[in-house]
Amino acid sequence: MKNNEYVILGGKKYYRTTAPILSEQRWTEMEALVKQSIEQDATLELVLCIGSYEEIVRGKLFLLNETLQSFLVNHRVVMAKEIVEIRYPEEKKSALEAEKYEWF
């Protein structure tokens, strides 16, 4: 099934997006955020532009190669030029009321 805004592949919905231009300032900001997440042992969420569609990847990022401007996340090499956004994942609220209690 195709649409102008998204495409469904393997049961996942991928939205159309454009890749930003990777400037030296943008690379420095991404590198600083990744190094901060490594120090805090935090998980990050990446929004990638793959083939003009966005894909969201979560995991712990590691700086792989500064010269090639690449990161390693979940055994996958991600180039900085593919990254649209890096953010901390939002906390999901539980749908079950009973999970708030200790006995559950």
LINDA-V326394 format. One line per field, one symbol per residue. phi: phi as a letter, one per 20 degrees, with the letter a starting at -180 (. if undefined). burial: + if it has 24 or more other C-alpha atoms within 12 Angstrom, else -. A space follows every 50 residues. Layout:
BEGIN
phi = ???
burial = ???
END
This chain:
BEGIN
phi = .dbfebcdclndddefbcfffeeffffffffffffffffeldedcddddd mmcecdcdqeecfebffelccdblmcedeffeeebdbefffeefeeffff effe
burial = -------------++-----------+--++-++--+-----++++++++ --+++++++++++-----+++++----++++++++++------------- ----
END
